[in-house]
Amino acid sequence: MFNTDGIGLPRVANMALKHAKGSYIIRLDADDVLDENILLVLSNYLDRYPDIAFVFPDYFLVDEQGGVIRYEGRQSVYTKNHLLDIPANGACTMIRKSVLNQLGGIVKI
């Protein structure tokens, strides 16, 4: 267990990167819920396309009872509207650990 009180998300993410043993990293927030197969789907895509640095899924916004409020489908990269070609907030994005290491970790914005 690590003490992360008050150090902020970028430092927590860098700590996780330093201690991660796998090839991929995915960040989840406390309110995120994943489909039971999503890690397999995302990692298989990265395995199949070694030149891709990261992948992210579409998602649903849900209420406190788990009811779907709306579906958020992301655009494919390099389609008509590049503003939607990014994950909504970075959570649930799977990225190659090697890429993050090459970049020097998580950059604080």
All heavy atoms as an XYZ file, in Angstrom:
858
protein
N       0.850     -1.177      0.000
C       0.000      0.000      0.000
C       0.896      1.241      0.000
O       1.925      1.273      0.643
C      -0.888     -0.027      1.235
C      -1.947      1.036      1.250
S      -3.138      0.971     -0.081
C      -4.251     -0.239      0.505
N       0.471      2.231     -0.741
C       1.237      3.469     -0.872
C       0.451      4.623     -0.265
O      -0.770      4.685     -0.396
C       1.508      3.777     -2.340
C       2.259      2.685     -3.048
C       1.593      1.779     -3.849
C       3.631      2.568     -2.888
C       2.279      0.764     -4.494
C       4.328      1.566     -3.534
C       3.647      0.661     -4.340
N       1.146      5.553      0.344
C       0.512      6.751      0.868
C       0.485      7.793     -0.247
O       1.529      8.276     -0.677
C       1.267      7.276      2.085
C       0.616      8.501      2.675
O      -0.453      8.942      2.232
N       1.253      9.067      3.676
N      -0.724      8.122     -0.699
C      -0.868      9.087     -1.795
C      -1.661     10.319     -1.376
O      -2.047     11.113     -2.224
C      -1.563      8.418     -3.000
O      -2.848      7.957     -2.594
C      -0.734      7.257     -3.534
N      -1.860     10.491     -0.080
C      -2.646     11.625      0.404
C      -2.051     12.952     -0.036
O      -0.892     13.261      0.242
C      -2.742     11.607      1.936
C      -3.584     10.464      2.454
O      -4.396      9.925      1.675
O      -3.424     10.102      3.634
N      -2.845     13.727     -0.769
C      -2.491     15.086     -1.114
C      -1.400     15.257     -2.159
O      -0.922     16.374     -2.353
N      -0.984     14.180     -2.855
C       0.112     14.362     -3.820
C      -0.399     14.636     -5.235
O       0.378     15.002     -6.100
C       1.093     13.172     -3.818
C       0.464     11.887     -4.375
C       1.665     12.947     -2.433
C       1.464     10.766     -4.583
N      -1.677     14.472     -5.482
C      -2.258     14.796     -6.777
C      -2.204     13.657     -7.775
O      -1.372     12.757     -7.677
N      -3.101     13.714     -8.732
C      -3.254     12.656     -9.722
C      -1.991     12.397    -10.546
O      -1.596     11.246    -10.723
C      -4.445     12.946    -10.636
C      -4.732     11.914    -11.717
C      -4.997     10.539    -11.111
C      -5.907     12.366    -12.562
N      -1.294     13.415    -11.084
C      -0.091     13.117    -11.869
C       0.972     12.354    -11.082
O       1.575     11.413    -11.591
C       0.418     14.492    -12.293
C      -0.815     15.349    -12.307
C      -1.634     14.846    -11.144
N       1.186     12.716     -9.834
C       2.195     12.021     -9.023
C       1.740     10.609     -8.674
O       2.555      9.681     -8.646
C       2.530     12.836     -7.781
C       3.273     14.116     -8.166
C       3.574     14.987     -6.998
N       4.767     14.483     -6.321
C       5.170     14.921     -5.146
N       4.506     15.860     -4.510
N       6.262     14.427     -4.602
N       0.452     10.430     -8.409
C      -0.067      9.079     -8.157
C       0.105      8.227     -9.410
O       0.524      7.067     -9.337
C      -1.554      9.117     -7.719
C      -2.161      7.725     -7.718
C      -1.690      9.760     -6.344
N      -0.210      8.798    -10.574
C      -0.069      8.067    -11.836
C       1.390      7.699    -12.093
O       1.688      6.586    -12.534
C      -0.636      8.892    -12.980
N       2.323      8.606    -11.830
C       3.741      8.294    -12.001
C       4.192      7.204    -11.034
O       5.007      6.357    -11.390
C       4.591      9.547    -11.834
C       4.545     10.441    -13.052
O       4.381      9.967    -14.171
N       4.676     11.733    -12.831
N       3.660      7.209     -9.832
C       3.975      6.169     -8.865
C       3.469      4.810     -9.373
O       4.189      3.804     -9.308
C       3.341      6.489     -7.504
C       3.682      5.483     -6.424
S       2.855      5.849     -4.846
C       3.587      7.412     -4.443
N       2.258      4.801     -9.892
C       1.698      3.559    -10.439
C       2.542      3.077    -11.619
O       2.822      1.882    -11.752
C       0.250      3.781    -10.867
N       2.961      3.991    -12.475
C       3.795      3.643    -13.629
C       5.111      3.012    -13.177
O       5.552      2.000    -13.718
C       4.055      4.891    -14.473
C       4.960      4.721    -15.683
C       4.349      3.763    -16.694
C       5.224      6.087    -16.322
N       5.705      3.582    -12.164
C       6.984      3.081    -11.651
C       6.857      1.650    -11.127
O       7.756      0.837    -11.302
C       7.491      4.009    -10.541
C       8.768      3.564     -9.893
C       9.166      4.523     -8.794
C      10.381      4.004     -8.047
N      10.723      4.869     -6.921
N       5.747      1.331    -10.507
C       5.575      0.021     -9.875
C       4.828     -0.991    -10.745
O       4.738     -2.160    -10.373
C       4.860      0.189     -8.535
C       5.693      0.934     -7.532
N       6.745      0.351     -6.847
C       5.657      2.221     -7.122
C       7.304      1.235     -6.067
N       6.660      2.391     -6.204
N       4.321     -0.558    -11.879
C       3.550     -1.462    -12.748
C       4.451     -2.540    -13.334
O       5.584     -2.274    -13.722
C       2.883     -0.663    -13.860
N       3.919     -3.740    -13.421
C       4.689     -4.872    -13.936
C       4.266     -5.274    -15.345
O       4.990     -5.980    -16.029
C       4.534     -6.057    -13.000
C       4.872     -5.726    -11.553
C       5.833     -6.709    -10.988
C       6.106     -6.487     -9.526
N       6.864     -5.343     -9.208
N       3.104     -4.845    -15.805
C       2.591     -5.259    -17.106
C       3.047     -4.353    -18.231
O       3.812     -3.403    -18.040
N       2.557     -4.645    -19.431
C       2.912     -3.872    -20.623
C       2.025     -2.660    -20.821
O       2.394     -1.736    -21.537
C       2.793     -4.756    -21.866
O       3.670     -5.843    -21.772
N       0.836     -2.681    -20.200
C      -0.147     -1.616    -20.402
C      -0.577     -1.037    -19.075
O      -0.570     -1.704    -18.049
C      -1.381     -2.143    -21.141
C      -1.073     -2.876    -22.426
C      -1.557     -4.143    -22.648
C      -0.302     -2.291    -23.415
C      -1.280     -4.824    -23.836
C      -0.012     -2.948    -24.597
C      -0.501     -4.217    -24.795
O      -0.215     -4.871    -25.960
N      -0.986      0.235    -19.131
C      -1.515      0.939    -17.960
C      -2.915      1.423    -18.321
O      -3.150      1.912    -19.422
C      -0.647      2.174    -17.614
C       0.787      1.777    -17.282
C      -1.274      3.005    -16.510
C       0.969      1.199    -15.909
N      -3.837      1.306    -17.362
C      -5.167      1.897    -17.527
C      -5.531      2.563    -16.209
O      -5.319      2.003    -15.139
C      -6.221      0.851    -17.954
C      -7.537      1.525    -18.319
C      -6.395     -0.233    -16.921
C      -8.521      0.617    -19.038
N      -6.011      3.790    -16.289
C      -6.401      4.536    -15.085
C      -7.911      4.505    -14.952
O      -8.637      4.762    -15.911
C      -5.932      5.989    -15.170
C      -6.287      6.791    -13.919
C      -5.821      8.218    -14.004
N      -6.522      9.014    -14.977
C      -7.690      9.633    -14.748
N      -8.299      9.505    -13.602
N      -8.248     10.359    -15.691
N      -8.359      4.204    -13.752
C      -9.787      4.209    -13.460
C     -10.059      5.140    -12.299
O      -9.308      5.167    -11.328
C     -10.268      2.803    -13.089
C     -10.054      1.714    -14.128
C     -10.511      0.375    -13.580
C     -10.785      2.046    -15.404
N     -11.125      5.894    -12.392
C     -11.573      6.706    -11.275
C     -12.487      5.862    -10.398
O     -12.972      4.807    -10.810
C     -12.315      7.943    -11.788
C     -11.385      8.915    -12.505
O     -10.174      8.930    -12.188
O     -11.860      9.647    -13.385
N     -12.738      6.326     -9.197
C     -13.533      5.562     -8.241
C     -14.944      5.278     -8.735
O     -15.544      4.266     -8.354
C     -13.591      6.305     -6.907
N     -15.467      6.124     -9.601
C     -16.842      5.919    -10.083
C     -16.903      5.197    -11.431
O     -17.965      5.053    -12.021
C     -17.594      7.245    -10.158
C     -16.958      8.241    -11.119
O     -15.810      7.999    -11.569
O     -17.601      9.256    -11.414
N     -15.779      4.719    -11.941
C     -15.752      4.009    -13.219
C     -16.127      2.547    -13.027
O     -15.702      1.907    -12.061
C     -14.357      4.079    -13.858
C     -13.984      5.478    -14.291
O     -14.895      6.291    -14.520
O     -12.775      5.752    -14.389
N     -16.885      2.023    -13.961
C     -17.263      0.613    -13.988
C     -16.946      0.107    -15.384
O     -17.362      0.705    -16.370
C     -18.766      0.415    -13.688
C     -19.140     -1.048    -13.749
C     -19.132      1.025    -12.347
N     -16.211     -0.996    -15.455
C     -15.829     -1.546    -16.747
C     -16.663     -2.772    -17.085
O     -17.022     -3.551    -16.202
C     -14.355     -1.959    -16.741
C     -13.329     -0.868    -16.558
C     -11.923     -1.457    -16.549
C     -13.443      0.174    -17.644
N     -16.911     -2.962    -18.368
C     -17.484     -4.210    -18.847
C     -16.485     -5.324    -18.536
O     -15.270     -5.101    -18.568
C     -17.732     -4.113    -20.357
C     -18.286     -5.380    -20.933
O     -17.466     -6.239    -21.337
O     -19.520     -5.526    -20.988
N     -16.972     -6.498    -18.266
C     -16.093     -7.595    -17.856
C     -15.046     -7.970    -18.907
O     -14.029     -8.577    -18.582
C     -16.916     -8.826    -17.489
C     -17.740     -9.368    -18.630
C     -18.719    -10.440    -18.215
O     -19.205    -10.400    -17.076
O     -18.988    -11.317    -19.045
N     -15.257     -7.628    -20.156
C     -14.322     -7.995    -21.228
C     -13.469     -6.844    -21.739
O     -12.659     -7.048    -22.640
C     -15.100     -8.584    -22.410
C     -15.760     -9.879    -22.045
O     -15.140    -10.750    -21.455
N     -17.032    -10.007    -22.376
N     -13.621     -5.651    -21.198
C     -12.980     -4.490    -21.803
C     -11.456     -4.556    -21.766
O     -10.784     -4.138    -22.717
C     -13.498     -3.149    -21.217
C     -13.081     -1.980    -22.123
C     -13.016     -2.947    -19.796
C     -13.626     -2.040    -23.515
N     -10.862     -5.078    -20.708
C      -9.401     -5.159    -20.653
C      -8.875     -6.088    -21.743
O      -7.861     -5.795    -22.380
C      -8.936     -5.620    -19.275
C      -9.250     -4.669    -18.125
C      -8.773     -5.265    -16.809
C      -8.655     -3.298    -18.355
N      -9.575     -7.177    -21.973
C      -9.202     -8.103    -23.042
C      -9.349     -7.446    -24.409
O      -8.455     -7.541    -25.256
C     -10.065     -9.368    -22.964
C      -9.772    -10.452    -23.985
C      -8.359    -10.976    -23.831
C     -10.776    -11.584    -23.838
N     -10.446     -6.731    -24.624
C     -10.686     -6.067    -25.913
C      -9.616     -5.013    -26.184
O      -9.019     -4.972    -27.266
C     -12.096     -5.438    -25.948
C     -12.269     -4.543    -27.165
C     -13.167     -6.520    -25.907
N      -9.349     -4.159    -25.204
C      -8.372     -3.082    -25.403
C      -6.953     -3.628    -25.576
O      -6.217     -3.193    -26.469
C      -8.425     -2.097    -24.239
C      -9.726     -1.312    -24.065
C      -9.648     -0.433    -22.824
C     -10.077     -0.505    -25.287
N      -6.565     -4.583    -24.740
C      -5.206     -5.129    -24.846
C      -5.020     -5.918    -26.135
O      -3.937     -5.877    -26.737
C      -4.852     -5.972    -23.624
O      -5.687     -7.113    -23.532
N      -6.054     -6.632    -26.583
C      -5.949     -7.345    -27.860
C      -5.722     -6.375    -29.012
O      -4.973     -6.661    -29.938
C      -7.195     -8.187    -28.132
C      -7.165     -9.507    -27.403
O      -6.121     -9.963    -26.956
N      -8.317    -10.125    -27.267
N      -6.380     -5.216    -28.956
C      -6.188     -4.211    -30.010
C      -4.744     -3.713    -30.006
O      -4.111     -3.615    -31.064
C      -7.167     -3.057    -29.830
C      -7.252     -2.180    -31.047
C      -8.145     -2.472    -32.071
C      -6.426     -1.078    -31.193
C      -8.209     -1.681    -33.215
C      -6.478     -0.280    -32.334
C      -7.367     -0.590    -33.335
O      -7.424      0.184    -34.466
N      -4.215     -3.417    -28.836
C      -2.829     -2.960    -28.758
C      -1.853     -4.062    -29.174
O      -0.845     -3.782    -29.813
C      -2.506     -2.464    -27.352
C      -3.159     -1.136    -26.962
C      -2.905     -0.821    -25.493
C      -2.691     -0.006    -27.851
N      -2.167     -5.296    -28.820
C      -1.328     -6.415    -29.249
C      -1.314     -6.536    -30.779
O      -0.284     -6.812    -31.381
C      -1.828     -7.741    -28.665
C      -1.588     -7.871    -27.179
O      -0.789     -7.095    -26.616
O      -2.218     -8.764    -26.572
N      -2.462     -6.331    -31.389
C      -2.603     -6.491    -32.838
C      -1.965     -5.337    -33.611
O      -1.514     -5.510    -34.740
C      -4.087     -6.579    -33.192
C      -4.338     -7.059    -34.599
C      -5.800     -7.359    -34.907
N      -6.608     -7.600    -33.737
C      -7.790     -7.031    -33.499
N      -8.320     -6.196    -34.367
N      -8.467     -7.308    -32.414
N      -1.945     -4.143    -33.013
C      -1.421     -2.956    -33.696
C      -0.293     -2.333    -32.872
O      -0.514     -1.377    -32.124
C      -2.537     -1.941    -33.943
C      -3.639     -2.492    -34.812
C      -4.822     -2.959    -34.258
C      -3.468     -2.563    -36.195
C      -5.831     -3.475    -35.061
C      -4.475     -3.084    -37.001
C      -5.639     -3.539    -36.427
O      -6.630     -4.059    -37.227
N       0.930     -2.833    -33.015
C       2.036     -2.356    -32.172
C       2.418     -0.893    -32.377
O       3.092     -0.318    -31.529
C       3.203     -3.287    -32.544
C       2.816     -3.943    -33.818
C       1.324     -3.910    -33.906
N       1.965     -0.271    -33.457
C       2.271      1.145    -33.681
C       1.277      2.084    -32.996
O       1.473      3.297    -33.000
C       2.304      1.461    -35.182
C       3.485      0.797    -35.877
O       4.464      0.450    -35.191
O       3.416      0.618    -37.105
N       0.216      1.545    -32.425
C      -0.780      2.345    -31.710
C      -0.314      2.516    -30.267
O       0.064      1.550    -29.612
C      -2.168      1.651    -31.739
C      -2.651      1.439    -33.174
C      -3.176      2.399    -30.891
C      -2.976      2.699    -33.913
N      -0.347      3.739    -29.754
C       0.138      4.016    -28.398
C      -0.928      3.799    -27.335
O      -0.627      3.351    -26.236
C       0.662      5.440    -28.307
N      -2.199      4.145    -27.657
C      -3.245      3.999    -26.647
C      -4.602      3.783    -27.308
O      -4.792      4.099    -28.480
C      -3.297      5.200    -25.700
C      -3.684      6.500    -26.366
C      -5.010      6.897    -26.431
C      -2.714      7.334    -26.895
C      -5.375      8.092    -27.031
C      -3.063      8.533    -27.496
C      -4.400      8.912    -27.565
N      -5.510      3.234    -26.522
C      -6.886      3.003    -26.971
C      -7.836      3.381    -25.840
O      -7.453      3.398    -24.670
C      -7.135      1.529    -27.384
C      -6.380      1.176    -28.638
C      -6.776      0.567    -26.264
N      -9.072      3.702    -26.232
C     -10.078      4.032    -25.229
C     -11.443      3.618    -25.746
O     -11.690      3.648    -26.943
C     -10.050      5.518    -24.868
C     -10.104      6.431    -26.067
C     -11.315      6.890    -26.566
C      -8.940      6.834    -26.695
C     -11.371      7.735    -27.656
C      -8.974      7.685    -27.789
C     -10.203      8.134    -28.276
N     -12.326      3.251    -24.843
C     -13.641      2.761    -25.255
C     -14.678      3.875    -25.312
O     -14.472      4.966    -24.782
C     -13.994      1.777    -24.135
C     -13.367      2.393    -22.917
C     -12.084      3.026    -23.419
N     -15.782      3.566    -25.962
C     -16.973      4.395    -25.791
C     -17.445      4.182    -24.356
O     -16.974      3.283    -23.662
C     -18.077      3.937    -26.751
C     -17.730      4.215    -28.206
O     -16.788      4.974    -28.468
O     -18.415      3.660    -29.074
N     -18.387      5.005    -23.904
C     -18.844      4.825    -22.534
C     -20.276      5.305    -22.364
O     -20.841      5.963    -23.230
C     -17.916      5.535    -21.541
C     -17.824      7.027    -21.723
C     -18.642      7.881    -20.993
C     -16.923      7.593    -22.603
C     -18.573      9.258    -21.155
C     -16.828      8.961    -22.768
C     -17.667      9.784    -22.041
O     -17.593     11.139    -22.200
N     -20.835      4.933    -21.229
C     -22.182      5.339    -20.839
C     -22.089      6.224    -19.604
O     -21.321      5.931    -18.697
C     -23.047      4.124    -20.480
C     -23.292      3.204    -21.630
C     -22.476      2.112    -21.852
C     -24.359      3.416    -22.495
C     -22.689      1.254    -22.906
C     -24.590      2.562    -23.561
C     -23.752      1.478    -23.767
N     -22.875      7.281    -19.574
C     -23.056      8.060    -18.349
C     -24.246      7.441    -17.630
O     -25.293      7.207    -18.240
C     -23.327      9.531    -18.673
C     -22.197     10.263    -19.381
C     -22.628     11.677    -19.750
C     -20.966     10.305    -18.507
N     -24.078      7.160    -16.349
C     -25.137      6.507    -15.586
C     -25.467      7.310    -14.341
O     -24.643      8.077    -13.839
C     -24.759      5.066    -15.194
C     -24.564      4.189    -16.428
C     -23.508      5.030    -14.340
N     -26.674      7.105    -13.819
C     -27.076      7.773    -12.585
C     -26.680      6.927    -11.375
O     -26.068      5.865    -11.521
C     -28.579      8.093    -12.595
C     -29.459      6.869    -12.713
O     -29.012      5.748    -12.347
O     -30.604      7.015    -13.157
N     -27.047      7.378    -10.175
C     -26.664      6.689     -8.946
C     -27.215      5.273     -8.857
O     -26.659      4.419     -8.172
C     -27.135      7.492     -7.708
C     -26.424      8.804     -7.517
C     -27.024      9.914     -8.363
O     -28.126      9.758     -8.942
O     -26.365     10.972     -8.486
N     -28.302      4.989     -9.533
C     -28.903      3.663     -9.509
C     -28.386      2.762    -10.643
O     -28.808      1.624    -10.782
C     -30.438      3.748     -9.610
C     -31.107      4.360     -8.389
C     -30.945      5.866     -8.317
O     -31.000      6.555     -9.334
N     -30.711      6.383     -7.115
N     -27.493      3.274    -11.466
C     -26.948      2.500    -12.572
C     -27.736      2.619    -13.857
O     -27.449      1.930    -14.833
N     -28.739      3.502    -13.878
C     -29.519      3.715    -15.092
C     -28.743      4.546    -16.102
O     -28.074      5.516    -15.745
N     -28.813      4.168    -17.360
C     -28.082      4.871    -18.409
C     -28.734      6.223    -18.688
O     -29.927      6.305    -18.959
C     -28.030      4.027    -19.699
C     -27.394      4.815    -20.837
C     -27.267      2.727    -19.453
N     -27.947      7.279    -18.589
C     -28.398      8.632    -18.911
C     -28.173      8.903    -20.394
O     -29.042      9.406    -21.077
C     -27.651      9.679    -18.057
C     -27.962      9.464    -16.575
C     -27.990     11.083    -18.505
C     -27.110     10.297    -15.638
N     -26.965      8.561    -20.877
C     -26.686      8.707    -22.310
C     -25.447      7.906    -22.674
O     -24.597      7.613    -21.845
C     -26.581     10.166    -22.703
C     -25.266     10.794    -22.625
C     -25.281     12.233    -23.202
N     -24.047     12.849    -22.843
C     -23.891     13.740    -21.878
N     -24.923     14.161    -21.202
N     -22.715     14.233    -21.595
N     -25.357      7.616    -23.949
C     -24.230      6.900    -24.539
C     -23.278      7.910    -25.161
O     -23.719      8.834    -25.849
C     -24.747      5.932    -25.602
C     -23.678      5.366    -26.508
C     -22.823      4.378    -26.056
C     -23.521      5.836    -27.803
C     -21.841      3.864    -26.881
C     -22.539      5.327    -28.636
C     -21.698      4.340    -28.169
O     -20.729      3.829    -28.976
N     -21.999      7.770    -24.901
C     -20.975      8.650    -25.473
C     -20.092      7.817    -26.399
O     -19.238      7.068    -25.952
C     -20.113      9.268    -24.369
C     -20.813     10.296    -23.533
C     -21.020     11.605    -24.260
O     -20.192     11.965    -25.119
O     -22.008     12.281    -23.965
N     -20.326      7.942    -27.688
C     -19.495      7.257    -28.664
C     -18.417      8.201    -29.149
O     -18.702      9.317    -29.563
N     -17.186      7.783    -29.057
C     -16.069      8.619    -29.481
C     -15.860      8.461    -30.980
O     -16.170      7.429    -31.566
C     -14.777      8.237    -28.743
C     -14.902      8.157    -27.222
C     -15.649      9.284    -26.584
N     -14.982     10.557    -26.776
C     -15.550     11.718    -26.539
N     -16.786     11.778    -26.105
N     -14.905     12.825    -26.737
N     -15.279      9.456    -31.588
C     -14.956      9.407    -33.007
C     -13.699      8.567    -33.215
O     -12.850      8.486    -32.348
C     -14.677     10.825    -33.532
C     -15.828     11.774    -33.385
C     -16.945     11.445    -34.340
O     -16.681     11.086    -35.475
N     -18.172     11.550    -33.890
N     -13.579      7.955    -34.370
C     -12.334      7.277    -34.721
C     -11.256      8.335    -34.918
O     -11.536      9.451    -35.358
C     -12.509      6.479    -36.002
O     -13.430      5.446    -35.823
N     -10.030      7.989    -34.595
C      -8.932      8.933    -34.734
C      -8.798      9.345    -36.199
O      -8.920      8.533    -37.102
C      -7.625      8.308    -34.219
C      -6.444      9.229    -34.439
C      -7.755      7.977    -32.739
N      -8.577     10.620    -36.398
C      -8.382     11.226    -37.714
C      -9.626     11.143    -38.592
O      -9.540     10.915    -39.788
C      -7.175     10.618    -38.444
C      -5.898     10.827    -37.684
C      -5.179      9.744    -37.211
C      -5.428     12.107    -37.405
C      -4.011      9.931    -36.491
C      -4.265     12.291    -36.688
C      -3.572     11.205    -36.238
O      -2.425     11.387    -35.522
N     -10.772     11.331    -37.986
C     -11.990     11.448    -38.783
C     -12.340     12.917    -38.919
O     -11.529     13.784    -38.655
C     -13.152     10.647    -38.150
O     -13.381     11.126    -36.831
C     -12.846      9.160    -38.127
N     -13.557     13.206    -39.279
C     -13.974     14.575    -39.596
C     -13.726     15.572    -38.475
O     -13.230     16.650    -38.702
C     -15.453     14.587    -39.966
C     -15.754     13.790    -41.214
C     -17.228     13.753    -41.466
C     -17.531     12.793    -42.596
N     -18.936     12.588    -42.785
N     -14.105     15.246    -37.243
C     -14.011     16.192    -36.137
C     -12.914     15.754    -35.180
O     -13.129     14.917    -34.323
C     -15.344     16.292    -35.405
C     -15.320     17.364    -34.337
O     -14.273     17.871    -33.977
N     -16.479     17.704    -33.840
N     -11.739     16.331    -35.289
C     -10.611     15.928    -34.463
C     -10.796     16.292    -32.993
O     -10.118     15.728    -32.141
C      -9.310     16.536    -34.994
C      -8.945     16.038    -36.345
N      -8.546     14.746    -36.587
C      -8.958     16.648    -37.555
C      -8.313     14.581    -37.864
N      -8.556     15.722    -38.479
N     -11.686     17.200    -32.668
C     -11.921     17.545    -31.268
C     -12.488     16.368    -30.498
O     -12.322     16.280    -29.292
C     -12.874     18.739    -31.161
C     -12.334     20.056    -31.703
C     -13.414     21.126    -31.623
C     -11.099     20.479    -30.926
N     -13.172     15.458    -31.165
C     -13.751     14.298    -30.491
C     -12.868     13.062    -30.596
O     -13.268     11.983    -30.190
C     -15.145     14.001    -31.064
C     -16.180     15.100    -30.842
C     -17.500     14.704    -31.505
C     -16.389     15.357    -29.361
N     -11.671     13.200    -31.114
C     -10.774     12.074    -31.295
C      -9.992     11.728    -30.033
O      -9.014     11.006    -30.085
C      -9.773     12.356    -32.425
C     -10.419     12.332    -33.782
O     -11.567     11.893    -33.885
O      -9.767     12.765    -34.740
N     -10.371     12.267    -28.913
C      -9.648     12.012    -27.673
C     -10.603     11.440    -26.633
O     -11.808     11.632    -26.701
C      -9.003     13.307    -27.131
C     -10.066     14.384    -26.911
C      -7.931     13.816    -28.077
C      -9.542     15.629    -26.233
N     -10.058     10.719    -25.655
C     -10.921     10.245    -24.579
C     -11.488     11.438    -23.815
O     -10.879     12.501    -23.778
C      -9.997      9.415    -23.695
C      -8.626      9.612    -24.216
C      -8.685     10.341    -25.513
N     -12.623     11.225    -23.211
C     -13.308     12.324    -22.530
C     -12.451     12.950    -21.446
O     -12.412     14.164    -21.299
C     -14.614     11.824    -21.943
N     -11.744     12.171    -20.658
C     -10.963     12.746    -19.567
C      -9.719     11.933    -19.221
O      -9.083     12.187    -18.220
C     -11.832     12.909    -18.324
C     -12.414     11.592    -17.865
O     -11.901     10.539    -18.198
N     -13.473     11.645    -17.114
N      -9.392     10.955    -20.006
C      -8.203     10.151    -19.745
C      -8.474      8.882    -18.975
O      -7.737      7.916    -19.089
N      -9.512      8.880    -18.140
C      -9.842      7.668    -17.414
C     -10.303      6.608    -18.403
O     -10.898      6.917    -19.431
C     -10.929      7.931    -16.377
N     -10.009      5.388    -18.102
C     -10.373      4.217    -18.913
C      -9.580      4.142    -20.215
O      -9.912      3.353    -21.092
C     -11.862      4.150    -19.183
S     -12.844      4.059    -17.680
N      -8.538      4.929    -20.355
C      -7.662      4.861    -21.515
C      -6.529      3.889    -21.207
O      -5.870      4.003    -20.183
C      -7.077      6.242    -21.845
O      -8.150      7.121    -22.166
C      -6.100      6.177    -22.996
N      -6.324      2.922    -22.100
C      -5.219      1.982    -21.931
C      -4.067      2.455    -22.810
O      -4.252      2.727    -23.997
C      -5.644      0.566    -22.339
C      -4.551     -0.464    -22.142
S      -5.084     -2.152    -22.553
C      -5.997     -2.566    -21.059
N      -2.886      2.574    -22.207
C      -1.709      3.069    -22.919
C      -0.536      2.140    -22.666
O      -0.455      1.501    -21.611
C      -1.374      4.522    -22.488
C      -0.267      5.110    -23.342
C      -1.066      4.605    -21.017
C      -0.088      6.616    -23.205
N       0.338      2.080    -23.621
C       1.535      1.255    -23.465
C       2.434      1.859    -22.382
O       2.753      3.050    -22.421
C       2.312      1.189    -24.777
C       1.576      0.476    -25.871
C       2.395      0.422    -27.162
N       1.559     -0.076    -28.228
C       1.257     -1.364    -28.409
N       1.758     -2.269    -27.590
N       0.467     -1.733    -29.399
N       2.849      1.026    -21.462
C       3.745      1.473    -20.401
C       5.040      2.024    -20.999
O       5.566      3.040    -20.542
C       4.034      0.310    -19.457
C       4.941      0.642    -18.313
C       5.174     -0.566    -17.439
C       6.308     -0.327    -16.476
N       6.656     -1.534    -15.745
N       5.537      1.399    -22.056
C       6.783      1.843    -22.694
C       6.660      3.269    -23.241
O       7.620      4.041    -23.181
C       7.181      0.885    -23.813
O       6.188      0.838    -24.823
N       5.508      3.624    -23.747
C       5.289      4.979    -24.277
C       5.331      5.998    -23.146
O       5.972      7.041    -23.263
C       3.954      5.056    -25.050
C       3.594      6.496    -25.387
C       4.022      4.210    -26.313
N       4.651      5.692    -22.050
C       4.686      6.610    -20.903
C       6.111      6.766    -20.371
O       6.526      7.872    -20.019
C       3.754      6.117    -19.798
C       2.271      6.296    -20.065
C       1.457      5.648    -18.961
C       1.917      7.763    -20.198
N       6.845      5.673    -20.318
C       8.235      5.759    -19.860
C       9.078      6.609    -20.808
O       9.909      7.407    -20.361
C       8.834      4.365    -19.697
C       8.367      3.687    -18.431
O       8.109      4.329    -17.423
N       8.240      2.379    -18.484
N       8.880      6.468    -22.116
C       9.613      7.271    -23.084
C       9.300      8.754    -22.931
O      10.161      9.605    -23.164
C       9.281      6.843    -24.511
C       9.872      5.519    -24.911
C       9.380      5.050    -26.275
O       8.649      5.752    -26.963
N       9.785      3.848    -26.659
N       8.060      9.060    -22.533
C       7.654     10.443    -22.335
C       8.076     11.005    -20.984
O       7.859     12.172    -20.691
C       6.128     10.575    -22.474
C       5.576     10.284    -23.856
C       4.053     10.242    -23.811
C       6.056     11.334    -24.844
N       8.657     10.167    -20.147
C       9.087     10.618    -18.828
C       7.987     10.548    -17.793
O       8.055     11.216    -16.767
N       6.952      9.773    -18.056
C       5.852      9.622    -17.109
C       4.682     10.493    -17.475
O       4.530     10.937    -18.603
N       3.852     10.744    -16.498
C       2.657     11.563    -16.674
C       3.061     13.025    -16.535
O       3.724     13.405    -15.572
C       1.593     11.223    -15.613
C       1.299      9.728    -15.606
C       0.342     12.046    -15.820
C       0.757      9.165    -16.895
N       2.692     13.831    -17.487
C       3.038     15.259    -17.463
C       1.938     16.016    -16.740
O       0.756     15.870    -17.062
C       3.209     15.800    -18.896
C       3.524     17.280    -18.862
C       4.288     15.029    -19.624
N       2.288     16.823    -15.772
C       1.314     17.651    -15.067
C       0.933     18.829    -15.946
O       1.799     19.552    -16.432
C       1.878     18.141    -13.730
C       0.851     18.891    -12.923
C       1.386     19.243    -11.559
C       0.319     19.970    -10.783
N       0.764     20.326     -9.449
N      -0.357     18.996    -16.145
C      -0.849     20.090    -16.994
C      -1.267     21.259    -16.138
O      -1.830     21.135    -15.116
C      -2.028     19.613    -17.861
C      -1.520     18.521    -18.787
C      -2.629     20.743    -18.652
C      -2.588     17.852    -19.609
